[in-house]
């Protein structure tokens, strides 16, 4: 692909991601083309259907999320890697604004994410193990608590993007403080949650995504 064609394609995907997150999946292709400053014909040459474009946006979002866990595992400091993974995933969720959940609901069979999802889950479980072994993460933290955290983060990102990002950062800072081993106190048993529960949960109508 020529450099200018690649630039147009990347611009389309970037604009589509922003519009889908802000307005929902019903954004017309013509609107996406206009915001991306390309012709509608150019848009359809790159993505013949709306589903193809939505799928490309989701695949990019999901790959970025998986790479967060890989980067965290490469950090030699267990607590820093654990915190970085949570901070970055929650920051991405604040920008995502329900797009990923809406995609999974609308196109459940469009992308096979099971292998990468399982790798990310296993990676986060390893981050948890390392942080506990280093004596920095409370011993009763369960991997399912990540889903609980994501659900809580989802509840504070209903405002504007800037407000959502600021609220998310503050919530995550509070929770990471509570996760430290020296702050550990008695807790109820962990909730039986998993990432599929979270992805298939009802999506807020704030941004028009259902």
C-alpha positions, 0 to 999 in steps of 0.5 A: 500500500502506498504511503498516502493510501496507508495514511488515508486508511489509518486516518479513517480508522482513527476517526471511526474509533472516535465517532463510534465511541462518541456517537455509537455504531450507527454513525453513517459512513458518509459522516466518517468519510467527511470527518476523515477528509476522504471521499465516500468512494475512498472509504468504501474502497478501503472498507466495503461494508460498515461491519468491516470498518467496525471490526477493524476498529475493534481489532485495533482496540483489542490488540492494544489492550493485549499489548498492555499486559505484555508490556507490564509483564516485561517490567522487572518491577512486579508492583509497577507492572501490575499498576501500569497494566491497570492504569493503562487498561482503565485509561483505554476504557475511558476513551473506549466509552462502551464501543467494545461492548457494543461491538461484541453485542452487535457482531458476536462472531466477527472476530475470534478473540478467545485465544488473545483474550485467554493470553491476556487473562493468563498474563494478568494472573501472572502479574498478580502472582508476581506482585503478591510474591513480592509482598506488594499486593494484598494476598486476597486480591483475586484475578476476578477483581480486575473485572470488578475494577473495570465495572467500577471504572465503567460507572465513572466514565459517563461524562465528557471524554476529559471528565471521564479520563480524569474521573477514571485516573482518580478512581484507579489511584484510590483502588491501587492504594487499597490493593497494596499489601500494607492496606489489607483488611478483611474483605468479603469473598470475591465475586464470580466474574469474568471478562465475558460477563463484563463484555456482555453487560448492558451498555449505557445509552449515554453515547447511543450505543446499545 
